[in-house]
């Protein structure tokens, strides 16, 4: 995984890359709720979001709606596979 958030915007020809503000922590293992909120706060709140998983099987996955907090972490479950990750997103993630 890379240290940038890459979003496929519906009104654009190619994905937009938004570098994550890592502060004093290396990414991605130490991504926090605050980091994620800062990256998403300026996006259209109606923009669908998907999780890109596994460069060997590049599929887009739905995010679950429940957030579970336990063991000092927040967990968001994956909620099924949507389909293949768009080629433009695979290219931006260097998964091609």
Backbone bond lengths (Angstrom), bond angles and torsions (degrees), N, CA, C in turn:
res aa  C-N    CA-C-N  psi(-1)  N-CA   C-N-CA  omega(-1)  CA-C   N-CA-C  phi
1 X - - - 1.449 - - 1.521 108.92 -
2 X 1.300 116.73 147.63 1.456 121.16 -178.05 1.517 109.58 -97.89
3 X 1.337 116.62 168.13 1.464 120.21 -177.85 1.529 112.07 -93.51
4 X 1.323 116.29 34.95 1.449 121.39 177.98 1.517 109.10 -137.81
5 X 1.304 114.83 149.34 1.454 120.56 175.50 1.514 106.54 -95.95
6 X 1.313 117.87 128.31 1.460 121.78 -177.46 1.514 108.45 -120.40
7 X 1.315 116.61 123.89 1.451 121.01 -176.88 1.516 110.47 -120.38
8 X 1.315 116.13 135.57 1.456 121.41 176.42 1.519 107.75 -89.55
9 X 1.328 116.35 103.75 1.450 121.89 -175.98 1.526 109.53 -84.26
10 X 1.331 118.32 131.65 1.460 120.21 -177.26 1.516 114.07 -64.79
11 X 1.320 119.39 -24.38 1.455 121.66 -177.86 1.533 112.36 -95.88
12 X 1.325 117.46 18.07 1.456 119.80 -177.83 1.521 110.48 -128.43
13 X 1.318 115.65 165.26 1.452 120.97 177.56 1.514 112.33 -87.33
14 X 1.317 117.64 -23.44 1.449 120.36 -179.41 1.524 109.71 -140.79
15 X 1.327 117.20 159.91 1.461 119.74 -179.61 1.519 111.89 -62.00
16 X 1.314 115.22 148.95 1.459 121.63 174.28 1.518 107.20 -98.82
17 X 1.297 117.28 136.84 1.453 121.66 -179.61 1.518 108.40 -107.64
18 X 1.326 116.04 128.23 1.448 122.85 179.79 1.518 107.98 -117.66
19 X 1.352 119.52 103.70 1.472 119.94 -179.85 1.519 110.62 -59.37
20 X 1.311 115.22 137.34 1.460 120.00 176.73 1.520 109.79 -77.71
21 X 1.304 116.45 139.87 1.458 122.76 176.09 1.519 107.55 -84.67
22 X 1.336 116.92 99.80 1.455 120.02 -173.28 1.523 113.68 -84.57
23 X 1.308 119.04 -11.40 1.461 120.16 -179.05 1.506 110.49 58.45
24 X 1.320 116.89 -127.50 1.462 121.92 -178.71 1.522 112.96 -94.39
25 X 1.331 118.51 4.88 1.449 120.94 -173.93 1.511 111.10 -112.80
26 X 1.331 118.02 140.14 1.466 119.42 173.32 1.521 109.08 -70.93
27 X 1.312 116.29 151.85 1.459 121.23 178.36 1.513 109.10 -112.39
28 X 1.293 121.32 159.06 1.446 127.67 6.25 1.519 113.72 -95.18
29 X 1.326 119.57 -5.67 1.453 120.84 -173.81 1.519 113.79 -60.74
30 X 1.312 118.58 -23.29 1.459 120.88 -175.35 1.524 113.10 -115.40
31 X 1.328 117.19 27.66 1.456 121.60 174.93 1.521 108.44 -62.72
32 X 1.315 116.89 134.06 1.465 120.73 -178.65 1.521 110.41 -114.03
33 X 1.319 115.85 167.73 1.460 121.61 174.72 1.528 109.24 -56.50
34 X 1.326 117.17 -41.58 1.465 121.10 179.15 1.513 112.54 -60.55
35 X 1.353 117.46 -44.69 1.466 120.57 177.55 1.526 110.51 -58.27
36 X 1.320 115.43 -47.57 1.456 119.98 -177.35 1.527 111.86 -65.28
37 X 1.318 117.12 -42.23 1.467 120.52 178.19 1.526 111.59 -61.39
38 X 1.329 117.67 -42.15 1.472 120.58 179.17 1.524 110.99 -63.19
39 X 1.323 117.88 -37.41 1.457 120.60 -178.46 1.526 112.11 -72.85
40 X 1.320 117.27 -31.17 1.457 120.29 -175.44 1.524 114.20 -95.03
41 X 1.320 118.59 -14.35 1.469 121.68 -170.12 1.530 114.37 -62.68
42 X 1.318 118.92 -25.00 1.461 120.63 -177.45 1.530 113.13 -98.25
43 X 1.323 116.80 1.85 1.461 120.53 -179.67 1.525 110.57 -87.98
44 X 1.304 115.40 158.70 1.461 121.81 176.01 1.529 108.33 -59.43
45 X 1.336 118.84 122.14 1.465 119.99 -177.46 1.530 113.47 -65.59
46 X 1.322 118.67 -13.76 1.462 121.61 177.74 1.529 112.84 -93.24
47 X 1.334 117.34 0.27 1.460 121.83 -179.78 1.531 109.56 -70.50
48 X 1.341 118.03 122.71 1.462 119.52 178.14 1.529 110.63 -62.10
49 X 1.322 116.32 148.90 1.450 120.85 178.46 1.519 109.20 -124.93
50 X 1.314 115.89 139.09 1.457 122.48 179.02 1.525 108.25 -131.93
51 X 1.310 114.92 160.21 1.449 121.96 177.67 1.523 108.14 -105.41
52 X 1.327 117.47 126.60 1.462 122.17 175.78 1.531 106.61 -90.54
53 X 1.337 115.56 125.21 1.460 120.21 -173.96 1.519 110.27 -128.37
54 X 1.317 116.91 134.85 1.457 125.29 167.54 1.533 114.44 61.50
55 X 1.326 117.63 102.70 1.469 120.11 -179.59 1.535 113.76 -61.98
56 X 1.332 118.29 -22.58 1.467 120.12 178.37 1.529 112.51 -76.68
57 X 1.325 117.38 -24.23 1.460 123.97 176.75 1.517 106.83 -134.71
58 X 1.350 117.89 75.11 1.471 121.31 -170.03 1.529 114.06 -74.18
59 X 1.300 114.79 89.53 1.454 121.36 177.95 1.515 110.18 -114.75
60 X 1.329 115.24 154.95 1.462 121.76 172.50 1.522 107.53 -95.10
61 X 1.322 115.96 135.84 1.462 121.20 -178.60 1.524 109.78 -120.73
62 X 1.323 115.05 145.87 1.456 120.73 174.38 1.524 109.31 -73.88
63 X 1.324 116.15 149.98 1.462 120.77 172.34 1.517 108.29 -94.48
64 X 1.328 116.10 141.53 1.452 120.34 175.36 1.517 110.59 -70.36
65 X 1.302 116.53 165.02 1.464 120.52 -177.83 1.522 112.98 -93.01
66 X 1.322 117.51 -13.68 1.463 120.01 -179.62 1.520 110.91 -91.86
67 X 1.319 115.96 140.49 1.454 122.32 171.40 1.525 105.83 -114.65
68 X 1.317 115.86 123.99 1.457 121.63 -179.52 1.521 107.86 -111.79
69 X 1.315 116.37 128.67 1.461 121.18 177.88 1.516 107.63 -106.39
70 X 1.327 115.93 125.57 1.456 121.59 178.78 1.506 110.53 -164.48
71 X 1.312 116.39 149.86 1.467 122.06 179.64 1.523 112.47 54.98
72 X 1.332 116.11 33.14 1.461 120.77 176.45 1.519 114.68 75.94
73 X 1.343 117.60 17.83 1.461 121.02 -179.80 1.523 110.04 -138.82
74 X 1.342 115.63 158.30 1.460 121.78 173.33 1.528 107.77 -102.98
75 X 1.323 116.17 135.01 1.459 121.75 -178.86 1.527 109.09 -121.03
76 X 1.347 115.49 133.46 1.457 122.69 173.63 1.522 105.78 -118.24
77 X 1.307 116.57 121.94 1.462 120.58 -177.30 1.524 111.30 -77.60
78 X 1.309 115.97 148.57 1.449 123.45 169.51 1.520 106.24 -75.51
79 X 1.337 117.47 143.93 1.461 119.79 -174.43 1.528 112.08 -128.54
80 X 1.303 116.37 41.46 1.456 120.17 175.77 1.517 113.36 107.51
81 X 1.304 114.56 161.16 1.463 122.00 -176.75 1.517 110.15 -95.71
82 X 1.336 115.49 132.63 1.460 120.25 178.44 1.518 111.34 -86.56
83 X 1.311 117.19 -45.04 1.455 121.72 -176.88 1.516 109.25 162.26
84 X 1.309 115.75 -168.58 1.460 119.94 -179.64 1.515 111.09 -64.80
85 X 1.310 115.88 143.06 1.449 122.52 173.90 1.530 107.80 -66.27
86 X 1.333 119.58 133.57 1.467 120.65 179.29 1.529 111.45 -55.90
87 X 1.320 116.39 143.74 1.466 121.57 -178.72 1.522 111.65 -56.00
88 X 1.336 118.00 -37.87 1.466 120.21 -179.27 1.531 111.29 -63.78
89 X 1.336 116.85 -34.70 1.459 120.27 178.43 1.522 110.15 -74.54
90 X 1.345 117.29 -41.79 1.474 119.89 176.54 1.519 110.42 -58.77
91 X 1.333 117.20 -41.91 1.464 120.60 178.00 1.518 111.64 -63.56
92 X 1.344 117.22 -43.91 1.468 120.79 -179.66 1.525 111.74 -63.81
93 X 1.329 116.94 -31.50 1.459 121.58 178.30 1.523 112.55 -86.57
94 X 1.337 116.68 -0.94 1.472 123.43 -176.10 1.522 110.33 59.70
95 X 1.344 116.39 41.28 1.462 122.94 179.01 1.513 111.60 -104.86
96 X 1.317 118.10 10.59 1.471 120.76 -178.48 1.492 110.55 -96.58
